[in-house]
Amino acid sequence: MVKKMDEGERQVFWDSVLELNAFQKDALNELGNIASCHAVTSLAEMTGLTINIAVPTVEVVSIEDAEKKMEIEKMVAGIFVQIDGGFSGYLLVLFPERSALSLVDILMGKMPGETKSIATEMEESALMEIGNMLASSFCDAIADFFQFSLLPTPPSFAFDMMGAMVENVMIVLAQAQETNHVLLFKCDFQEETEGGIYGYILLFPHHDSLKKMLSMLEAEVE
């Protein structure tokens, strides 16, 4: 069960923990940019595609607002990874349905458009391989930056509405942190051709881990 805070307790909690100043937001965005570029470069090498990446964004949001910021009408293939080690949290890699089908075609040596659904273990395994590679590359870049180890768990796979998938992660965090807010770390990437492959990388660090990251980032400039 989630222990409910009253509004005053919740505001004090977030004022003291996650009121990010301009430097902290810039530093987290830059860290996300390094990690995301590292991951997407690995994806490009694996698939032979040229992929463009948007500058990541970082926001402190409620569960409800996080859902609103995502394109919740989309069906997505999601790869979910729990992270432990130097910091803890969750990483979610999402591919909208059309992109997921195209990736399966590429990985399984099929003709473009041949895969019509994510219906068997073969399709799921192909997408989990991609998601696991992206998650591992993302974590490796963060671990290299901070000089600590990160240990991603074996990934789990789901094919569902994006809103439902994001909400499930938010609920897990809320239960762990006794709060209904999270840090939403969002990165979009897209293959350069029109209508090409695109996806999202979402990082949800626990608040204790976020404080540790912020302290280490502050120490870098002192």
N, C-alpha and C positions, 0 to 999 in steps of 0.2 A: 504494500500500500504506500502511496505517496503521502508524506506528512505535509499538510497544508500550512503555509505561512499566511499570516494576515497581511494586509496591504502595506502596513507600516514596516513590518519585519522584512518583507520582500524588497521594499525600496531601499532600506538601510543596507541590506545584503548587496544589492547591485551597485549602489553608490560607492560601497567600499571595495568591491571586487572588480567590477567590469565597466567602470567609467573610463573609457579609453581616451587619452589625450591625443593630440595630433601626431606627436612622435610615435606613440605606440601603434596607432592605426597605420601610419606609413611603414613602420618596421614590420608589422604583421603582413601588410600587403606585399612588401618586398620579399619576405620569407615565403609567402604563398606563391609569388611569381617564380622564385628560384625552384621551389619544389614542383610546381605545376609544369614548368618548362622541362625539367628533368624527366618527369613522367611522360609528357607528350612526345618528347624526343624518342623515348623508348618505344612508344606506340608507332611513331613514324618509321622507325627502323624495322619493327616487326612486320608492318603491313606494306611498306614501300610507298606510303602516301605522304604527300606534303600537307602538313597540318598547321593551321594558324591558331594562336592562343590569345585570349582576351586577358587584360590585366585583372587579376583576382580582386575581389571585394571582400571586406570583412565588416560585419555588423553584429552588435548585440541585439537580439530580437527575442520576442516571445514565441512560443510554439505556434500560436495562431498567426502571427505576422510572418513567420518563416514560411508557413504553407502558402500564404498569399504571394510571397516573393518568387515562388516557383511556378512553373507552367503546369499546374496540377491536373489539367485535362489530358495530359499526355500519358500514354502507356509507355513504360520504360522497363528495360532490363537493368536490374540493380545488383551490384556486387558489394556486399557489406563486410567490413573488416574491423575487428576490434584491435586496438593498439595498446600495448603495455611496454614498460621499459623506462626510458628517460622521461617520458610523460605518457599519460593514458587518455584515451578517448576513442572516437569512432571515425572511420573513413567510409564514405559512400561514393561509389563510381556509378554514374547513371548514363545509359544510352537510350534515347528515344527509339521506338520500335523499328522504324525504317533503318536507322543507323545500325541497330543490333543485327538485323537481318543481313545488311551489307557486310558487316564484319564476319559473320558466319560464312558467307560466300567466299570471302577472301581467305580466311583461315583454313577452310575445308576444300579449297581449290575448285569451287563451283563457278558456274557462269553467273554474271551479275543478274540479280533478280530471281535466281533459282530457289533460294530459301524463302518459304512463304510463311513460316511460323516458328516459334521457339517451342517445339513440341516434344523433343526427345532429349535424352541425356547427352547426346552428341553435340547438339546446339548449345545446351547449357554449359557443357565442359569447355567448348571453344570460347564462350563469353567469359566464363570464370577465369580462363587462362589469361585473357586480355585484362580483365579487372584486377587479377592478382598481380600481374606485371606492372600495371599503372600504380596500384597501391604500394607495392614494394619499392618502386622507383621514387615515388613521392616521399615515403618514409625514409629512404636512404639519404635523400637530399637534406631533409630536416636533421637527421642524425649526424650527417657530416658537418652541417653548419654549427650545431651545438656541441659536437664532440661527445655524444652519448649514444647508447644503443636503443633502437626501437624494435619491438617484436610484434609484427602483425600476426594475428591468428589466421588459420586457414579460412578462406572466404566462404560466405554463404550467398546463395543466388535467389533472386525472386523476379518474377515478371508480373508487374502490377501497375496501377495508376501511380504517378509520381507523388501525388499528395499523400496517398496512403503509406507509401514507402518512407517518405520523409517524416511523416507523423510518427511512425513506429520508432524511428531512431530518436525523435524528440522525447517520446514517452520514456524510453529507456534512460535517457539522460536525466529527465525530470525525476525519475525514481531514484537514480543514483545520487542526485545532487539536492534533492528536496527543494526544487525550484522549478519555475515554468519558463525560464529564459535560457538561451544558449548563445554561444558565439558561432555565427554562421560564416564559414569560410567558403566562398563559392568561386569556382573557376570554370569558364566555358571554353571549349575548344572545338574547332571545325576544320574539316578538310577543305582545301582551297577551291575545289570545284563547286559550282552551284548545286545545291541539293545533296552535297556530300555528307560524309560521316561527321557527326558532332556529338558532344556529350558534356557531362558536368563532373567535377570532382568537388565533393563537400567534406570538410573537416570539422568535426565537433569535439574539441578538446574539453575534458573535465575542467572545472574552474580552478582546482588546485594546480593542475598542469599548466593552465593558461597563466596563472600568477608566476609560476616558475619560468615560463618562456619569457614573460615580460621583464622579469628581474634580470634574466640573462641578456636580453636585448639592451636593457638600460646599461648593464655593465660594459657592453661592447663600446659604448660611446663615452664612458667616463675616463 
